[in-house]
């Protein structure tokens, strides 16, 4: 398989596929989790967790509001939060979620989005999902957020995905790792 240069996960194909299933199932098709992202992350009931590491290497995990837009994964975080400080010091991160019939973990690098047009687009994605976010320059504001988010504004981060691992709990079952050439 080859890397197809395109925007985000929509146009990406894995450069390597590894079957992790110990029960003889075939590798999962990459299209399955990719296609689930658009509908699942729009649902406020989808739990998503961001894993980061502090500058001293200590792990940290926190629930985040994540979105999938134009083939890219985004999350929002207050500038004073531990997760934002960790990502600023070390962009390596993991984004974990449970989608219908599948657990999925992305590994990659997160970088703050400062383009006001992209921030407006992400605000619209969140607003369409029920969180009344609005763009305010290069950040988001809203009447409320998670209790641990800190006060507005909130920064938008885009994840450059390096790999993904899925374990399917619905037919067809399987466990697969995809590596991407980004």
N, C-alpha and C positions, 0 to 999 in steps of 0.2 A: 504494500500500500504506500501511496506517496502523499506528501503534504501538498495540499491545494491552497495556495495563497489566497486568502479571502478574509472578509471581516468576521471576526469572532468564531464561535463554535459552529455556526450554521454552515459555513463553507469549509470547515476544517475536517480533514480525514486523518485518522491516526497514522503515524509512521510505524508503529509497532503495536501488536495485539498479543497479550499473554493470557492464556486460559488459566485461571486460578482454581477452577472447580475440581474437587477431589472425587466427585461421584460420577464422572464421565459425561457430563453435559457439555455441549458445544460452547464455544465462546459466544458471549452475547453480542448482538449487533450494536454498533455505536449509535445507530439511528434511534434505538429505543430510548435510552436516557436523554439524548439530545432533544427528541420530540416531546418528551414528558416535561422538560424544563419550562416551556412557555406557559403551559396551563397550571403546573404545580406551583411555581413561584408566585404566580398571580393570586394564589389562594393564601389568605392570611393564616390559615391553620397549618401550613407547611412549616415545620420547625427546621431552622437553619442555624448552624453553629460555625463560628469562625475560630480556627486555631492559629495562634501566633506564638512567637517566642520573644521574651524580653531581651534587651542587650546583654544580659548576663546568661542567657540561654534557658531561663525558666519558662515552662509552658504556661499558656493561658488560653482558655476557651470561653467564649461568650456567645449568647444568642444574638443574632443580627437580623435586621430586615434586609432580605436579599431580593434582587430582581434580575430578570433576564430580558434584555432588550437588544434588538439588532444583532443577535448572536453572541452577545457578551454578558458576563456575570458581573453584577454590581452589588455593593452593600453600602450601608450608611453608618457613620459613626461620629460621635461628638469629638471635637479636637482635644479635649482634656481626658478622654477615656484611655484606659490602659491599652486597649486594642489599637487605637489610633497611634498612640506613642510607640507601641511595639512595631507596627507596620512602617512607621516613619524611620525607625532605626534599622529594621530588617524586613524587607517586603515579602519574604517567604511566608506562605500561609497555607492553610487547608480550609476548605469550605465543605461542611458535611450536611447532608439532608436526607430525609426519608421521603421518597416519591411514591406514588401508588405502585405497589408491588416491587419496590426496589430501594435499597440503601445506596447512596451515591456520595463519593468523596472526590473533590477536586483538589489538586495541589498546584500551586503556581505562585505568582508574585502579584501583590496588590499595590496599586499606585493611585494617588489622589487624582481625581478628574477636576480640572480647573476651567475647562472650556465651558463658558456660560450656556452655549447652545445644547451641549450634551447634558449639562445639569438640568436644563429646562425639560429635556426629553425624559430624563429619569424621574423628575418631579411628576410629570404627567403619568408615567407608568405607575408610580406609587398612588397617586390620586385616583386613577382608574381602579386600583385594587382596594380602595377604601380608606387609605391614610391621606388626609388632606394636605399633602406636602406641596410647597411652592418653592420655586427657584428664587434665590436672593443673591444675584451675582454668581459666585462660584461655589455656593453652598445651598442647603435646603433649610427651610423653616416650616413650622406647622404649629397648630395650637397645642399639640401634645406629641409625645414619643414614648418610648419605653422608659420606665422609671430610672433605669440605670444609664440612660443615654446622655444625661447632662442637659443643660439648657441649649437652645438653638444659638447659633447655626450648627448644622450637621454636615459633615463632609461626605462626598460621594467618592467611592473607590471602585476601580475596575480591576478585575483579576485577569492576568495573562495566564491561561491554563497551560501547564506543562504535562499533567497526567490526570487520569480519572480512574477510579476503581468502583465497580458496581457489584452488588450481590443481589440477585433477584430472588424475591420471596414468592413470586407468582410465575406461572408457566409462561414461556419456557424458563426453567430455573438455570442458574449458572452463576459464575463469578469471573469477572474479567477485568484486566487492567489495560488501558489504552494510553499510549505515549504520543504526545504531539510535538511537532517540530517548531515550536514558537520560541 
